[in-house]
Amino acid sequence: MAAPMVAALTFDVFGTVVDWRGGIIREGTRLNAEKGLSVDWAAFADAWRGQYRPSMDKVMSGELPWTNLDALHRRSLDQLLAEYGISGLTEDEKVHLNKAWHRLDPWPDAVEGMTRLRRRYILASLSNGNVSLLVNMARYGGLPWDCVLSAELARAYKPDPRVYRMAADLLGLPRDQVMMVAAHKGDLFAAHAEGLRTAFVPRPQADGPNRQRDLTPDPIFDVVATDFLDLARQLGA
């Protein structure tokens, strides 16, 4: 068990700590009621998230200059509003909708499990979300981070190796004393390649009913847990 050697846990956030899809649907449903719209916000949420990786890839390829996730989300939102025929929103309403990503609910086990883990380990986000997004999300959802680390600090998006190296460097720890916690296997493979420990916490509902993900654990994962409470138990917290 890797647990005795680990000093800090870094967490993927979207899908691992918070329910991004449910949050976007909730915000959109409220907008439907306020504006008399009839938008299918489940489909809209999936389409918005579908722009997540392609938009970051444009930054990493140099097609776009460094652009934080809030700005990438806004580019995607403007495109989707046009595609879905949603008109009549003021600029303030568009800004508020874009910041729905700042107001996502934690999974039911997340805060309790993280609170237990924090008794023994340093806890840090390690997300592609920008710092202001992650700070606002933490305040909204009561996420007990010791520090907020973001890919923005490395001017690169995961799974770029610089993000994982940066986290260990800023925490002042050898990489093998940092454990990446994620529901996404690609994140863990990239962290493992940089010498971090890995904990796989599958979230089968994270991407909704229409997207099937491979939830089979890989032998390289140090810990596989059903949720954050199970993760705390396995790590002795």
Phi, psi and omega in degrees: 000133182283344192308316184298337182268352185271134177250335184218148175243128173249139190240129158298151187247302184293114180094330180269312180261321184237155179269088183296320187292313178299324180293317179293319178298317179300312181295320180292322178298320176296320179293321175306313183293321183286327188249003181068034180266167177225044183283139172280095188284340173294314177294320179297315179300316180296320179292321179296313178296329179297338177274355187299300183291315178302323181291321177292325178298326177296324177291313185290335178276348183092359178297324173244148171291174179307127181221126183283172189292325176304315181290323176294318177300321182292320176302315180293320180298314181300320178295316183288326176301319178292316182297324182270001178068031181268113181234171175089002177278135174287166177299320179298322179292323177294317178299316181297318179295319179299327180276009170303331178293344176275347189238052181262140182281138172295152169301152187304329181271352195293306186294316179297315180295318179294323178298319176294316181297326184292340177296335185242333188234153166290134179245130178220141169291153169213082192237159171284349174297146178287165187300313183297321176300313184291324177294313179297320178297318180297318179292321180295314187261359181069036182280124189271058178291146165281326175207156180255110175252139184224149173303334177306326182292334178264356185052044178205157179250140172304142014265030178301133183302332183298331181293315182289320177297317179302316183300311179297319181297315181291330176280350179068036185232149168300149185299327182282002172257006177246131179246123174276128179249124183204154172267355185249121186295324180300322177299317182289322177299317180293320178295317179300320180297337178262008174093006177279153168287165185221140174230122181261120176237089183299140174237087187302333183264004188299324186253013177083175187284346187263359181235120180262127177248154176283111182257011181287126179298150177255147181300339181284345182288132180285325182222140171235123185230151180283329177197186184287334176291319176293322177299316178299318180298314182293331180266011173074027181253000000 
